[in-house]
Each structure stands twice: as C-alpha cells, then as structure tokens.
Amino acid sequence: MLQANEELRVCADAHENEVIGNDSYGIKKILAADPGVEYVVDIGGNVGAFSSFLYTLLPAARIIVCEPEAMMMGYAKINTNNELVYVEKAIIGEKGVKEVTFNICKWQGNHHVDGRFNWPAYAPVGSEKIAERIVPATTIGEVVEENGFPRIDLLKIDTEGSEPEILQSMG
C-alpha cells in the first residue's frame, strides 16, 4: 500500500489487513443493507485504509478523511490517490477550540488528543508517548458544513477515546 520505514510498513500492513482483508468495520454488510451511501466521514483516518477500501466499493461517494497527524495524512493521501477530501485537523467535540495537544505514540494506532486515551490499558503492553504536537482542531459539524455535505450516510470514528464527545457534539 505505501512506502515507508520498516516499522511503519509493518503497522500499515497489519492495519490494512485488518480493515480491508478482514473487513473489521463490517463495510460489506453495511453496504448490502444500505447501498445508497453517498456521504462518508472518516474521523481518525490514519493511513487511509478504511477510506481507500470504501472508495473502491463506492467510487461515486464523497469521502472526507480527517487525520491530524501530518505523516499519517500524507500516507492516507497516497493510499487514496489524492481523490478524496482531506481535513488535517483533530476532530473534537468542543466548539470554539481551534487547536489541541496531540500525542504521538510508539504505535501509530495510539496517536490521540491529550487527555482522552486509556493509558492503563495500553502502557503495560508497550505503548508510549514519544512526542506531542499542537494541531488544528474542529468539530464534525464544521467539517460537514465546510464541505457542503447535506448529511452523513456513513460515519467512522476511531479517535482513541474522543468518540463520545465527538458524537455528543452532533446533537
């Protein structure tokens, strides 16, 4: 899927196999039940495996990939052929907050907005924070509005602990 250092390559391969090979999000079943999906938002896009998979299944859909970590977003763009909409910001639940601290972890799948991650579950098995960055932030409502989506037909959120606040902000 992507060209990267060996450690990232192994993580990306495992992620791609889980998301695409194993259909871990159940996308084929979802699309069989609702084939009219046109508007998709992928929050926590990582290297773009989910969006890439969905794009192959729904080439006419409008897909927004949200990923605040620049390197991961770069790979997401490569993996989706730069054909989607990309939002390089952290999606949070609090309106008016324009930037947040984003923790970069040893395992790319554990990158997260500071204060939202379940460290006790992951630290004992080797996850650790290796850096932090200040990244732009926005809400899902602002993303949808800025991109002219009349609705969201399919929403994927994988934000290592911020999911409840993101969903609550939609109400």
C-alpha positions in Angstrom: 0.0 0.0 0.0 2.6 2.6 1.0 6.3 3.2 1.0 7.6 3.9 4.5 10.2 2.9 7.1 10.0 -0.8 8.1 8.3 -0.3 11.5 5.5 1.8 9.9 5.3 -0.6 7.0 4.6 -3.5 9.4 1.9 -1.4 11.2 0.4 -0.3 8.0 0.3 -3.8 6.6 -1.4 -5.1 9.8 -3.9 -2.2 9.7 -4.7 -2.7 6.0 -5.2 -6.4 6.5 -7.5 -5.8 9.5 -9.6 -3.1 7.8 -9.6 -4.4 4.2 -8.8 -8.1 4.4 -10.9 -8.9 7.4 -13.4 -6.1 6.8 -13.2 -5.3 10.5 -15.7 -2.5 10.2 -18.3 -4.7 8.5 -18.5 -2.4 5.5 -19.7 -5.0 3.0 -22.6 -5.9 5.3 -23.4 -2.3 5.9 -23.4 -1.5 2.1 -25.5 -4.6 1.4 -28.2 -3.3 3.8 -27.9 0.3 2.5 -26.3 0.6 -1.0 -27.3 4.3 -1.2 -24.3 5.6 0.7 -23.2 8.9 -0.8 -21.6 10.9 2.0 -18.9 9.4 4.2 -16.8 10.9 7.0 -13.7 9.0 8.3 -12.5 10.5 11.6 -9.2 9.1 12.6 -8.2 8.3 9.1 -4.7 7.0 10.0 -3.0 5.8 6.7 -6.3 5.8 4.8 -7.0 2.0 4.7 -10.7 2.5 5.6 -11.3 5.3 3.1 -9.3 3.5 0.4 -11.4 0.4 0.9 -14.6 2.3 0.8 -13.6 4.3 -2.2 -13.0 1.0 -4.2 -16.5 -0.1 -3.2 -18.2 3.3 -3.7 -16.2 5.3 -6.3 -19.0 7.9 -6.6 -19.3 8.6 -2.9 -17.9 11.8 -1.4 -15.5 10.9 1.3 -13.8 13.1 3.9 -10.7 11.8 5.6 -9.9 13.5 8.9 -6.4 12.9 10.4 -4.4 15.4 12.4 -1.0 13.8 12.2 0.8 15.1 9.1 2.8 11.9 8.3 -0.3 9.7 8.6 -2.3 12.1 6.4 0.4 12.0 3.8 0.1 8.3 3.6 -3.7 8.5 3.6 -3.4 10.8 0.5 -1.1 8.3 -1.2 -3.3 5.4 -0.4 -6.4 7.1 -1.7 -4.7 8.6 -4.8 -5.4 12.2 -3.6 -9.0 11.8 -4.8 -10.9 12.4 -1.6 -11.4 15.4 0.7 -8.7 15.7 3.4 -9.0 17.6 6.7 -5.7 17.7 8.6 -7.2 18.5 11.9 -8.2 16.8 15.2 -12.0 16.4 15.3 -13.2 17.2 18.8 -16.5 17.8 20.5 -15.9 21.3 21.8 -16.9 24.2 19.6 -14.6 27.2 19.5 -11.4 25.3 20.3 -9.1 25.8 17.4 -6.1 23.7 18.5 -5.3 20.8 20.8 -2.3 18.9 22.0 -1.9 15.7 20.0 0.2 12.9 21.4 2.4 10.9 19.0 2.9 7.3 20.3 5.2 4.5 19.6 2.3 2.6 17.9 0.8 4.8 15.2 -2.7 3.5 16.0 -2.4 5.0 19.5 -1.9 8.7 18.5 -4.6 10.7 20.3 -5.8 14.1 21.6 -4.2 14.6 25.0 -6.3 13.6 28.0 -8.6 11.2 26.0 -6.6 8.0 25.9 -6.8 5.0 28.2 -3.1 4.7 29.1 -3.6 2.0 31.8 -4.9 -0.4 29.0 -2.0 0.2 26.6 1.1 1.2 28.6 1.6 -2.3 30.1 1.8 -3.8 26.6 4.3 -1.3 25.3 2.5 1.8 24.0 4.3 5.0 25.0 4.1 8.7 24.1 7.2 9.7 22.1 6.2 13.3 21.2 3.4 15.8 21.2 2.3 18.4 18.8 -0.1 21.3 18.8 -2.5 20.6 15.9 -5.5 22.4 14.5 -8.9 21.3 15.8 -12.5 21.5 14.6 -15.9 19.8 15.1 -17.6 17.3 12.9 -20.4 19.9 12.3 -17.9 22.4 11.0 -16.3 19.8 8.7 -19.7 18.8 7.3 -20.7 22.4 6.8 -17.4 23.5 5.2 -17.6 20.6 2.7 -21.3 21.1 1.7 -22.5 17.7 2.9 -26.3 17.6 3.3 -26.0 14.6 5.6 -23.6 11.9 6.7 -24.6 8.4 5.4 -21.7 6.6 7.0 -19.5 7.8 9.8 -16.4 6.0 11.0 -14.7 7.3 14.2 -11.5 5.8 15.6 -10.0 8.5 17.9 -8.6 6.6 20.8 -11.1 7.9 23.4 -12.6 11.1 21.9 -15.6 9.3 20.3 -18.2 10.1 22.9 -17.5 13.9 22.9 -17.5 13.9 19.1 -20.8 12.1 18.9 -22.4 14.3 21.6 -21.4 17.4 19.7 -23.6 16.3 16.8 -26.8 16.5 18.8 
